[in-house]
């Protein structure tokens, strides 16, 4: 009897977990499509000349959450909205800007799930990364390195290139860091 209850509880947890993953994926897709509809025509045709290094990119509010643009990594079929701000509790739907701006050095932190930054483990050196900000300016990068630092205290320490993508694994507290340089 106890064994049957434990099996039933385990099945219930798996079903709930699957439903949450599906719901998060649907929410991410919804935010992405709404954000892309707000971007100026041209979809990142040029780099903004009027955004100074270190200056924050303007944001669009979607459901009272500020978003600063869209990140894409074609080699792993990844396209995500990027929040202007956030914390580790808000990573399920979209990565967020930990520091910087696309006009300077940009550090983005995301959740280590297959729907999001978990795909970064399959990125290769030389792969293309693109960020389109809310003003419609496009920034192109190429991947320099992938590392799993043993002692990354914070994503600030990942800066060493124009773009740092930090996948945070909440179960281990470790990061996968992808460093990329502007093309």
C-alpha positions in Angstrom: 0.0 0.0 0.0 2.8 2.4 1.0 4.7 1.6 -2.2 1.6 2.3 -4.3 1.2 5.7 -2.6 4.8 6.5 -3.2 4.6 5.6 -6.9 1.4 7.6 -7.3 3.1 10.6 -5.6 6.1 10.3 -7.9 3.9 10.2 -11.0 2.0 13.3 -9.7 5.2 15.2 -9.2 6.4 14.3 -12.7 3.1 15.3 -14.3 3.2 18.6 -12.4 6.8 19.3 -13.4 6.0 18.6 -17.0 3.0 21.0 -16.9 5.1 23.7 -15.4 7.8 23.3 -18.1 5.1 23.5 -20.8 3.5 26.6 -19.2 6.9 28.3 -19.0 7.7 27.5 -22.6 4.4 28.8 -23.7 4.9 32.0 -21.7 8.4 32.5 -23.2 7.1 32.0 -26.7 4.2 34.5 -26.0 6.6 37.2 -24.6 9.0 36.6 -27.5 6.3 37.1 -30.2 4.9 40.2 -28.4 8.4 41.7 -28.1 9.3 41.0 -31.7 6.1 42.7 -32.8 7.2 45.8 -30.9 10.7 45.9 -32.5 11.1 48.5 -35.3 11.0 47.1 -38.9 14.3 45.9 -40.1 15.0 43.6 -37.2 18.5 44.8 -36.3 19.7 45.9 -39.6 22.3 48.2 -38.1 24.2 49.0 -35.0 22.9 52.0 -33.0 25.3 54.9 -33.2 23.6 56.9 -30.5 24.0 54.4 -27.6 27.1 55.1 -25.6 29.1 52.3 -24.0 27.7 51.4 -20.6 24.4 53.1 -21.4 21.3 51.0 -20.7 19.2 50.0 -23.7 15.6 51.3 -23.6 13.0 48.8 -22.5 9.6 47.7 -23.5 7.1 46.6 -20.8 5.3 43.4 -21.3 3.0 42.4 -18.5 4.8 45.0 -16.3 8.2 43.3 -17.0 10.9 45.4 -18.8 12.5 43.7 -21.8 15.6 45.1 -23.6 15.7 42.9 -26.8 16.0 39.5 -28.4 19.0 37.1 -28.2 19.5 34.5 -30.9 22.0 31.7 -31.2 21.2 30.0 -34.6 23.5 27.0 -34.2 21.4 25.7 -31.3 18.1 27.1 -32.5 17.8 29.4 -29.6 15.8 32.7 -29.6 14.8 34.4 -26.4 13.5 37.6 -25.1 16.0 39.3 -22.7 14.8 41.1 -19.5 16.3 44.4 -18.6 16.6 43.4 -15.0 16.0 40.3 -12.9 17.3 37.8 -10.4 17.8 34.1 -10.2 14.1 33.7 -9.3 12.9 35.2 -12.6 15.0 33.1 -14.9 12.5 30.6 -16.0 10.8 32.8 -18.7 13.8 34.8 -19.9 17.4 35.6 -19.2 18.2 39.0 -17.9 20.9 41.7 -18.2 23.2 41.3 -15.2 25.5 44.1 -16.3 26.4 46.4 -19.2 24.7 47.1 -22.5 25.1 45.8 -26.1 27.0 49.0 -27.0 29.8 48.0 -24.6 30.2 44.8 -22.6 27.1 42.8 -22.0 26.6 40.1 -19.3 23.4 38.0 -19.6 22.4 35.4 -17.0 19.9 32.7 -17.9 18.4 29.4 -16.6 20.2 26.2 -17.3 17.3 24.5 -19.0 17.0 23.1 -22.5 14.4 25.7 -23.4 16.8 28.4 -22.4 20.6 28.7 -21.7 21.0 24.9 -21.2 21.4 24.7 -25.0 24.6 26.8 -24.7 26.6 23.7 -23.8 26.2 22.7 -27.5 27.6 26.0 -28.9 31.0 25.9 -30.6 33.8 28.3 -30.9 33.2 30.5 -33.9 29.4 30.2 -33.7 27.3 33.3 -34.3 25.3 35.1 -31.7 23.0 38.0 -32.3 21.3 40.5 -30.1 18.6 43.0 -31.4 17.8 45.8 -28.9 14.4 47.5 -28.5 15.6 50.3 -30.7 16.1 47.8 -33.5 19.9 48.0 -33.5 21.6 44.6 -34.1 24.8 43.4 -32.6 26.6 40.4 -34.0 29.1 38.3 -32.0 31.2 35.2 -32.5 31.9 32.7 -29.7 35.5 32.7 -28.4 35.2 30.1 -25.6 33.0 28.0 -23.3 34.1 27.5 -19.8 32.7 26.0 -16.6 34.6 28.1 -14.0 35.1 26.3 -10.7 34.9 29.4 -8.6 32.8 32.0 -10.4 31.6 34.1 -7.5 29.4 36.2 -9.7 28.7 36.8 -13.4 30.7 40.0 -13.2 33.8 37.9 -13.2 32.8 36.4 -16.6 33.6 39.6 -18.4 36.5 39.2 -20.7 34.8 39.7 -24.0 32.0 41.9 -25.5 29.3 39.4 -24.5 29.2 36.9 -21.7 26.3 34.4 -21.5 26.1 32.8 -18.1 23.9 29.7 -17.7 23.1 29.3 -14.0 22.4 25.8 -12.7 20.4 26.3 -9.5 20.9 22.7 -8.4 24.7 22.9 -8.3 25.2 26.7 -8.1 27.6 26.4 -11.0 27.8 28.4 -14.2 28.5 27.6 -17.9 30.0 30.8 -19.4 30.1 31.5 -23.1 32.3 34.4 -24.1 31.9 36.1 -27.4 33.4 39.1 -29.3 31.6 41.6 -31.5 32.0 41.0 -35.2 
